[in-house]
């Protein structure tokens, strides 16, 4: 997960990144864990069709990095579920 070892396969693709709450506590199991997990939905337009799959990393325009955990195509484009990676 080191950015220095990543290879860019596409860039400058417009997307919508939206926060979503998921059930269950984080896997750490420590007292400081939050009660819920925070996930992200990333929507990419149909005409920007690119090959994105699980475990790929998406970087937004301000440098935040997201790990794709699931993804699928629908009639509007590509929908990814992702988790924010820590810096």
N, C-alpha and C positions, 0 to 999 in steps of 0.2 A: 504494500500500500504506500510505498515511497513515491512521491510525485516525480522524483528524478528518474525512476525506472519506468514511467508510464510512456506510452506511445499514443500520440494524438491521431485518431482516425477520422475525425470531423470537427470543425469548429465554426463559430458564427451561425449557429442554428437557433432560430427563435423558439422559445418554449415558455410555458406557464408553469411556475413552481408554486404549489399550494400546500399549506400545512394541513395535516390530518392527525387526529388522535387515534391511537390504537389501544386495545385492551391489554392488561397485564403489566407487571412491573419489569424493569430492566433485569437482565440476566445476572448482574453482579451480586444481588442479594445482600447489600450492605445497608445499614440504617439510613444513610443519606440518600438512597434511591428515591426517585419520584414515584407517585402512585400510578402514573400512566407512562406510556412510551410515546414519543413524538415521531411521527413518520411524515413523509413528504410524497405528494403526487406530482409527477412531472408529465405535462402534456406537450406533445410535439405534433405540429400540423401534418396532415396527410401528405402534402406536397414536399415536405422535408424528410421523406422516407430515407432512413439510414439504418444500418445494422447495429442495434443496441441489444445487449443481452444481460442476463444476470451476472453480477460481479464486475460489470463495467463501472467506471467512475465518470460522473458528469460534473463538470466545473462550470459554475455560473459566472456572470459578468463581474461579480465582486470577489471572486476567488473561493467561494464556498464549494466544498467537495461533497458529492452525494454518491453513495454506493447503491447501485441498482439491485434490488432484491427480487423483483418480479416485473414482468412487462407483457403487454399484449396489444395487438392491433384492434381497433374498432373502426366504425365508419367515418370517424372524424380525424383519426390519426393514431399516434402511438401513446399509450399510457404506461408510465413506469411508477412502481412503488419504490421508494428509496429511503435510506437512512443517512443523516448528516454525519460526515466523518469529522473527527476532531483534528484540529491543526497540530 
